[in-house]
């Protein structure tokens, strides 16, 4: 059954990825779909990051003074102030490291 699952996943990946390559002409999406697809990467990132910031691995919800929450807020503040990803990441990493050192988490 494992091999059947692997072959099935391989076939579905091959079909979905090669469909755009072998299509005879350019694909034109409506403006509404193109506008919606611009938000897909941010939605995926949010779906991964928000639960990891809000929930602890051992269960429960983090509080506002947890290093994860503080680093996420610092990252948002860095992005809002500079609109540069490097500033956002540096602020988040710095606050997280300081929080781990000072708070002992």
N, C-alpha and C positions, 0 to 999 in steps of 0.2 A: 504494500500500500504506500510505503514511503516513496518508492521509485515512481509509482504512478502519479503521486502528487508532485514530485520534482519534474517529471516530464510534462505534466499538465501546466505547471507554472512556467516552464521554459517555453512551451508552445504559446501560451497567452502573452508572455513578454515579447516573443518574436513577432506575433501578429500585431500587437498594438504599436510596437516601435517601428516596424517596417512598413506599416500602412501609410505613413506620411512620406516615406522615401519612394515607394513605388507608385504613388498616386500620380496620374498623368499630367495634372496641371496644378497651378497654385491654388491654395485653399484660402478663400476670403471669408473671414468671420464678420458677423454684424458688429457694428460699433458698440452695441450694448454688451456683447460677449467679450470683446477686446477690453473694454473698460472693467468688466468684472474680473477678468483674468489677471489684471494688474495687481489685484489685492490678494491673490492666492498665496504668494510666498509669505507675506506678512501674516496671513491667517494661519498658515502651517507653523510658522515660528511661534506665534502666540499660543497655538494649541500645545506646543511642546514646553514652552518656558513658563507659562502661567501656572500650570499644576505643580511644576517643580519648585516654584517660588512659594506658592501658597500652602503646600502640603509637605509634612515631614515624612521621611522614609519609614519611620517606625509608627506612623499613624498620627493623626491630629493635624491641626492647622497652626501655621507659624504666626507669631505675633509681629507687631510692627518693629520691634527692636531686634529681631533676628537678623544675622548678617546677610542672609539671602534677600530678605525684604529690603533692607537698607541698600544693598548693592543694586537691586533692581531699580529702586527709586533714584539712586545716584546715576545710574545709566540713563534713565529717562531724563533726568535733569541735564546731564551732559549733552544728550542728543538735542534737547530743546534749546539749550544755550548756544550750541555750536553747529548743529546739523552735520556733524562729522562723526563717522562710525568709530574712528580711532579714539576720539575724545570720550565717546560713549563707553567703549570697552575699557579704556584706561580708568575712567571714574568708577565703573562697576567693579573692576578687579581690585583697585586700591581700597575702596570701601569694604569689600568683602575680606581682603587680607587683614585690614585693620580691625574689623569686627571679630574675626577669628582670633587674632592676637589678644585684643583687649577684653573681649567678653568670654573667652575660653570655650567656645562652642566646638 
